[in-house]
């Protein structure tokens, strides 16, 4: 086992020498640099386990070092050491992510204890990374929205109740599911994933529950289903909103009674399984439309967790981008790569409709196509130009008539789940359409209604085409809630 390596950052050479010697006597190798700028350069060259930095230094001070390290190298704990300590500065340092805060003149035993405690924390974080929360897929962040989500994931992992992960495509619901399993008491058992949208309804049932020999033509031997394979562990039902009503009935029995039968079998089997499901669909609207069983919805939604989209947490883009650059550079054999401040600023301006997955793919493309160790803003701009990221725009039909939105958003006093009333924005009607006067004929009213339906239908088709048939993005383009959007699809007969 290699000895831990500590980076000491202090503009006073004597202090640096004392700390290096002190840590060496405690069995820890240490390097000393005289400025924050030299510290960042050293971190690029060598994998340090802990950083100990002074606060007041010329040029880049210790707080700037702290913020940069926690952003670019979140796995490295930072200990702040200063001769000018105040309660306010200590609070600021801890809020910025400092692992500890020590005062000069320092006590030698206290310094060694603080560094060893930070090493223990780093080792714990490394193990947690293996279990998913700091995975290369990017399920992490320091924003308020993501911090709340991570806290719910940690809490959910401590129990056995069914979890329903909700959020747009690409936000990391599958990574959250694995994190729940890996941190749970069932982590020694299997984690079995079923992508419900990947199977036709007739095959999904046999995939879930298995079948007995002779159950149907071609069933030459018994086959164990995914429920069998997940015994003692976690069964992850991805895209649960795509399951058809016939299979929903059997899923309800599985969740309610923890029992199932194989196709062609008569024996009722017990399912020792923890269930985690995920969907990007608006299940409440589907329940209202009769497309999803209400009783199954409530069985699934014991512990609902919303994974926020990337556009709602732009402060996480920097951390994720740096992490993806390191991962991509290592996997692609491109040597050390980093992002300039200008590149990060430009990345943060994008809405990323494909969320974290899209950001990861974009960063990988930058690493593969880039020729320089530092990715600049012009590199980002070049790739954005080659494959533009769609951004919400005004509906073309409306923009031709002065930019008004296409649809009227109906008022909703209550959600389908019986939740509290929510304020929703109102939108004008179809651009150019005037309400019929009291004296208008039935023929004129019918013509206006037909015209409105035609305009709405074309606007929805245009939005679906623009969004690559992603209904969540299409609803956002049109300025509609998902519930209203799905109601429009049903009313207009758009499948």
C-alpha positions in Angstrom: 0.0 0.0 0.0 1.5 3.4 -1.0 1.9 6.1 1.6 -0.5 9.0 1.4 0.8 12.2 -0.3 -0.2 15.6 1.1 0.1 18.9 -0.7 1.0 21.9 1.6 0.2 25.4 0.2 1.8 28.3 2.1 3.7 31.4 1.0 6.0 31.2 4.0 8.8 28.7 3.2 9.5 28.1 6.9 5.9 27.0 7.6 6.0 24.8 4.6 9.2 23.0 5.7 7.8 22.5 9.2 4.6 21.0 8.0 6.4 18.7 5.5 8.7 17.4 8.2 5.8 17.0 10.7 3.8 14.9 8.3 6.8 12.9 7.3 7.4 12.0 10.9 3.8 10.8 11.0 4.4 8.5 8.0 2.9 10.7 5.3 4.8 12.1 2.3 4.2 15.8 1.6 5.1 18.4 -1.0 5.2 22.1 -0.4 4.4 24.9 -2.9 4.4 28.7 -2.3 1.3 29.8 -4.1 -2.2 28.8 -5.1 -1.3 28.8 -8.8 1.6 26.4 -8.1 -0.8 24.2 -6.1 -3.2 23.8 -9.0 -0.3 23.0 -11.3 0.9 20.4 -8.9 -2.5 18.8 -8.6 -2.6 18.4 -12.4 0.7 16.4 -12.2 0.3 14.2 -9.2 -2.6 12.5 -7.4 -2.6 14.0 -3.9 -4.9 12.7 -1.1 -5.3 15.9 1.0 -4.5 19.6 0.5 -3.5 21.8 3.5 -3.6 25.5 2.5 -3.0 28.8 4.1 -5.8 31.4 3.5 -3.9 34.7 3.1 -1.5 34.5 0.2 -0.6 36.8 -2.6 -2.3 36.1 -5.9 -4.7 33.2 -5.6 -5.6 33.0 -1.9 -6.5 29.9 0.1 -10.3 30.3 -0.4 -9.8 30.4 -4.1 -7.7 27.2 -3.8 -10.4 25.6 -1.7 -13.2 26.4 -4.2 -11.2 25.3 -7.2 -10.1 22.0 -5.6 -13.7 21.1 -4.4 -14.9 21.8 -7.9 -12.2 20.1 -10.1 -11.1 17.5 -7.6 -14.1 16.9 -5.3 -12.6 13.7 -4.0 -9.6 15.6 -2.4 -10.3 17.0 1.1 -9.0 20.5 1.8 -7.8 21.6 5.3 -7.6 25.4 5.8 -4.8 26.7 8.0 -4.6 30.4 8.9 -3.2 32.9 11.4 -6.1 35.3 10.9 -9.0 33.1 12.0 -12.4 34.5 12.8 -15.8 32.8 13.3 -17.0 34.3 10.0 -14.0 33.0 8.0 -14.4 29.6 9.6 -18.0 29.4 8.6 -17.2 30.6 5.0 -14.5 27.9 4.7 -16.8 25.1 5.9 -19.6 26.3 3.6 -17.2 26.2 0.7 -16.4 22.6 1.5 -13.4 22.6 3.8 -12.7 19.4 5.6 -11.3 21.2 8.6 -10.2 24.6 9.8 -7.0 25.1 11.9 -5.4 28.2 13.4 -1.7 29.2 13.5 0.3 28.7 15.6 -0.8 25.2 15.1 -0.6 22.3 17.5 1.4 19.5 15.8 -0.8 16.7 17.1 -3.9 18.6 16.0 -2.5 18.9 12.4 -1.7 15.2 12.2 -5.1 14.3 13.6 -6.9 16.6 11.1 -5.0 15.2 8.1 -5.6 11.6 9.2 -9.3 12.3 9.6 -9.4 13.8 6.1 -7.7 10.7 4.7 -10.3 8.6 6.4 -13.0 10.7 4.8 -11.4 10.5 1.4 -11.2 6.7 1.6 -14.9 6.6 2.5 -15.8 8.9 -0.4 -13.8 6.6 -2.7 -15.8 3.6 -1.6 -19.0 5.6 -2.0 -18.0 6.5 -5.5 -17.8 2.8 -6.4 -21.4 2.6 -5.1 -22.7 5.2 -7.5 -23.2 8.6 -5.9 -20.0 9.9 -7.4 -20.1 7.7 -10.5 -18.7 8.8 -13.9 -22.3 9.0 -15.1 -22.6 12.2 -13.2 -25.2 11.6 -10.5 -23.9 14.3 -8.1 -23.7 18.0 -7.5 -23.6 20.7 -4.9 -26.7 22.6 -6.0 -29.6 22.8 -3.6 -31.8 20.8 -5.9 -29.3 18.0 -6.3 -28.3 18.0 -2.6 -32.0 17.5 -1.7 -32.2 14.6 -4.2 -29.0 13.0 -2.9 -30.3 13.2 0.7 -33.5 11.5 -0.4 -31.5 8.8 -2.1 -29.5 8.2 1.1 -32.6 8.1 3.2 -34.4 5.7 0.8 -31.4 3.3 0.8 -31.8 2.8 4.5 -35.3 1.2 4.2 -37.0 -1.4 2.0 -40.0 0.6 0.7 -40.6 0.8 -3.0 -39.0 3.9 -4.6 -40.3 5.7 -7.7 -37.6 7.8 -9.4 -39.0 10.5 -11.6 -37.4 12.9 -14.0 -36.5 13.6 -17.6 -34.5 11.3 -19.8 -30.8 11.6 -19.1 -30.9 12.9 -15.6 -29.4 9.7 -14.1 -32.4 7.8 -12.7 -30.6 4.5 -13.4 -27.5 5.6 -11.5 -29.7 6.7 -8.6 -31.4 3.3 -8.5 -28.0 1.5 -8.4 -26.9 3.9 -5.6 -30.0 3.1 -3.5 -29.2 -0.6 -3.9 -25.4 -0.3 -3.2 -26.0 1.7 0.0 -28.8 -0.6 1.3 -28.7 -3.7 3.5 -29.3 -5.7 0.3 -26.1 -4.5 -1.4 -24.6 -8.0 -1.2 -27.5 -9.3 -3.3 -28.1 -8.9 -7.0 -29.1 -5.7 -8.7 -31.3 -6.7 -11.7 -32.5 -4.1 -14.2 -35.5 -4.6 -16.5 -36.0 -1.9 -19.2 -39.7 -2.2 -19.6 -39.8 -0.3 -22.9 -37.4 -2.7 -24.5 -39.8 -5.6 -24.6 -43.1 -6.1 -26.3 -45.9 -6.6 -23.8 -46.1 -10.3 -24.5 -42.4 -10.8 -23.9 -42.1 -8.5 -20.9 -44.3 -10.8 -18.8 -42.2 -13.9 -19.4 -39.0 -11.8 -18.9 -40.2 -10.6 -15.5 -41.8 -13.8 -14.2 -40.1 -16.6 -16.3 -42.0 -19.6 -17.6 -42.3 -23.4 -17.2 -41.4 -25.9 -19.8 -44.2 -26.2 -22.4 -45.8 -23.0 -21.4 -45.9 -22.0 -25.1 -44.5 -23.1 -28.4 -40.7 -23.0 -28.1 -40.6 -23.2 -24.3 -38.3 -26.3 -24.3 -37.2 -25.8 -20.7 -37.9 -23.8 -17.6 -36.6 -20.2 -17.6 -36.1 -18.1 -14.5 -37.5 -14.5 -14.7 -35.9 -11.3 -13.5 -37.9 -11.6 -10.3 -36.2 -14.9 -9.6 -32.8 -13.5 -10.4 -33.3 -10.5 -8.1 -34.1 -12.7 -5.0 -32.3 -11.2 -2.0 -31.5 -8.0 -3.9 -33.1 -5.2 -5.9 -35.3 -5.3 -9.0 -35.1 -2.0 -11.0 -38.1 -1.5 -13.3 -36.9 1.2 -15.7 -39.5 3.1 -17.8 -42.4 1.7 -15.8 -44.7 4.0 -17.6 -44.4 2.0 -20.8 -46.0 -1.1 -19.3 -49.3 -2.0 -20.8 -52.5 -2.6 -18.7 -52.5 -6.4 -18.9 -49.0 -6.6 -17.4 -49.8 -3.8 -14.9 -52.3 -6.2 -13.2 -49.6 -8.8 -12.6 -47.1 -6.1 -11.4 -49.7 -4.9 -8.9 -50.0 -8.4 -7.5 -46.2 -8.7 -7.3 -45.8 -5.4 -5.4 -48.9 -5.9 -3.2 -48.5 -9.6 -2.2 -44.8 -10.1 -2.9 -45.8 -13.2 -4.9 -45.9 -14.3 -8.5 -46.4 -17.3 -10.8 -44.3 -18.3 -13.8 -46.1 -18.5 -17.1 -47.5 -22.0 -17.5 -47.0 -22.7 -13.8 -49.4 -23.3 -10.9 -47.1 -22.7 -8.0 -47.3 -19.3 -6.2 -43.7 -18.1 -5.5 -42.6 -15.6 -3.0 -40.5 -12.5 -4.1 -37.8 -11.5 -1.7 -37.1 -8.4 -3.7 -36.8 -4.6 -3.0 -38.5 -2.7 -5.9 -37.2 0.5 -7.5 -39.0 1.9 -10.5 -38.3 4.9 -12.8 -40.1 6.8 -15.4 -40.0 10.1 -17.4 -43.7 9.9 -18.1 -46.5 11.9 -16.4 -48.1 9.0 -14.5 -50.8 11.2 -13.0 -52.0 12.2 -16.5 -51.8 8.6 -17.6 -54.0 7.6 -14.6 -56.5 10.3 -15.5 -56.5 9.0 -19.1 -57.0 5.4 -18.0 -53.6 4.4 -19.4 -52.1 3.5 -16.0 -53.7 1.8 -13.0 -54.3 4.1 -10.1 -53.8 1.4 -7.5 -50.4 0.4 -9.2 -49.4 4.1 -9.2 -49.9 4.4 -5.4 -48.1 1.0 -4.9 -45.1 2.4 -6.8 -45.1 5.9 -5.3 -44.4 5.0 -1.7 -41.1 7.0 -1.8 -41.1 9.3 -4.8 -37.8 11.0 -5.7 -37.6 13.7 -8.4 -34.2 13.9 -10.1 -33.8 17.5 -11.2 -32.9 18.3 -14.9 -29.5 19.9 -15.5 -31.0 23.3 -16.6 -32.4 23.7 -13.0 -28.9 23.3 -11.5 -26.4 25.1 -13.8 -24.0 25.4 -10.9 -23.4 21.7 -11.1 -22.3 21.9 -14.8 -18.7 22.9 -13.8 -18.2 20.0 -11.5 -19.7 17.5 -13.9 -17.8 18.8 -16.8 -14.4 18.6 -15.1 -15.2 15.0 -14.0 -16.3 14.0 -17.5 -13.1 15.5 -19.0 -10.9 13.4 -16.7 -12.9 10.2 -17.3 -13.0 10.8 -21.1 -9.3 11.7 -21.3 -8.4 8.5 -19.4 -10.6 6.2 -21.4 -9.6 7.7 -24.7 -5.9 7.8 -23.9 -5.7 11.5 -24.6 -3.4 12.5 -21.7 -4.3 15.2 -19.2 -7.1 17.5 -20.3 -8.8 20.4 -18.6 -11.4 23.1 -19.3 -10.7 26.8 -19.3 -12.9 29.2 -17.4 -14.3 30.5 -20.7 -15.2 27.0 -21.8 -17.0 26.4 -18.5 -18.9 29.7 -18.8 -20.1 28.8 -22.2 -21.2 25.3 -21.2 -23.2 26.8 -18.3 -25.2 28.9 -20.8 -26.6 25.8 -22.6 -30.0 24.3 -21.5 -28.9 20.6 -22.2 -32.3 19.1 -23.0 -30.6 15.7 -23.0 -29.4 16.5 -19.4 -26.3 15.0 -17.8 -26.1 12.2 -20.5 -25.9 14.9 -23.2 -23.3 16.9 -21.4 -21.2 13.8 -20.9 -21.4 12.9 -24.6 -20.5 16.4 -25.6 -17.5 16.6 -23.3 -16.3 13.2 -24.6 -16.5 14.6 -28.2 -14.5 17.7 -27.1 -11.8 15.5 -25.6 -11.6 13.2 -28.7 -11.5 16.0 -31.3 -9.3 18.5 -29.3 -5.6 18.8 -30.0 -4.6 20.9 -26.9 -4.4 20.0 -23.3 -6.7 22.9 -22.3 -10.2 23.0 -23.9 -11.0 26.6 -24.7 -14.3 28.4 -25.3 -13.7 28.4 -29.1 -13.5 24.6 -29.0 -16.9 24.5 -27.2 -18.3 27.0 -29.7 -17.0 25.0 -32.6 -18.7 21.8 -31.4 -21.9 23.6 -30.6 -22.0 24.8 -34.2 -21.4 21.3 -35.6 -24.2 19.8 -33.5 -26.4 22.5 -32.1 -28.2 21.9 -28.9 -31.9 22.6 -29.3 -33.2 25.4 -27.2 -36.9 26.2 -26.4 -38.3 28.5 -29.2 -41.6 30.1 -29.8 -44.0 27.8 -31.8 -43.5 28.6 -35.5 -47.2 29.0 -36.1 -47.4 31.6 -33.3 -44.2 33.4 -34.2 -45.6 34.2 -37.7 -48.5 35.9 -36.0 -46.5 38.1 -33.6 -44.9 35.6 -31.3 -47.9 34.6 -29.1 -47.9 31.1 -27.6 -50.2 28.5 -29.2 -52.4 27.2 -26.5 -54.4 28.2 -23.5 -53.3 26.5 -20.3 -56.3 25.3 -18.4 -56.5 26.3 -14.8 -55.9 23.4 -12.4 -57.0 23.8 -8.8 -55.8 20.4 -7.7 -53.3 17.8 -8.9 -54.4 14.3 -9.7 -52.6 13.1 -6.6 -54.7 15.3 -4.4 -51.9 17.7 -3.7 -52.1 21.4 -2.9 -53.2 24.0 -5.4 -50.3 25.3 -7.5 -50.1 28.6 -9.3 -49.7 28.1 -13.0 -49.1 30.6 -15.8 -51.8 31.4 -18.2 -51.2 31.6 -22.0 -53.1 33.4 -24.7 -55.1 31.5 -27.3 -54.0 30.7 -30.9 -52.4 33.7 -32.5 -54.8 35.6 -34.8 -57.9 33.9 -33.5 -60.7 36.0 -32.2 -63.5 34.8 -30.0 -66.7 34.4 -31.9 -69.3 37.1 -31.3 -72.7 36.2 -29.8 -74.3 36.6 -33.2 -71.8 34.3 -35.0 -73.4 31.4 -36.9 -72.9 27.8 -36.0 -71.1 27.3 -39.3 -68.6 30.1 -38.4 -68.1 28.7 -34.9 -67.5 25.3 -36.4 -65.0 26.7 -38.9 -63.1 28.5 -36.1 -63.0 25.3 -34.0 -61.7 23.3 -37.0 -59.0 26.0 -37.7 -58.0 26.0 -34.1 -57.6 22.2 -34.0 -55.7 22.2 -37.2 -53.3 24.9 -35.9 -52.8 23.1 -32.6 -52.2 19.8 -34.3 -49.6 21.2 -36.6 -47.9 23.1 -33.8 -47.6 19.9 -31.7 -46.3 17.9 -34.7 -43.7 20.6 -35.3 -42.6 20.6 -31.6 -42.4 16.8 -31.6 -40.2 16.9 -34.7 -38.0 19.6 -33.3 -37.5 17.7 -30.0 -36.8 14.4 -31.7 -40.1 13.0 -30.5 -39.3 13.8 -26.8 -42.6 14.7 -25.4 -41.3 16.4 -22.3 -39.1 18.7 -24.4 -42.0 19.3 -26.9 -44.3 20.4 -24.1 -41.6 22.8 -22.9 -41.2 24.2 -26.4 -44.9 25.0 -26.5 -45.0 26.4 -23.0 -47.4 23.7 -21.7 -47.4 21.5 -18.6 -46.9 17.8 -19.4 -50.4 17.1 -18.2 -51.9 19.6 -20.6 -49.7 18.4 -23.4 -50.8 14.8 -23.0 -54.4 15.8 -22.9 -53.9 17.7 -26.2 -52.3 14.6 -27.7 -55.3 12.5 -26.7 -57.9 15.1 -27.8 -56.2 15.6 -31.2 -55.6 11.9 -31.8 -51.8 12.1 -31.9 -50.2 8.8 -30.9 
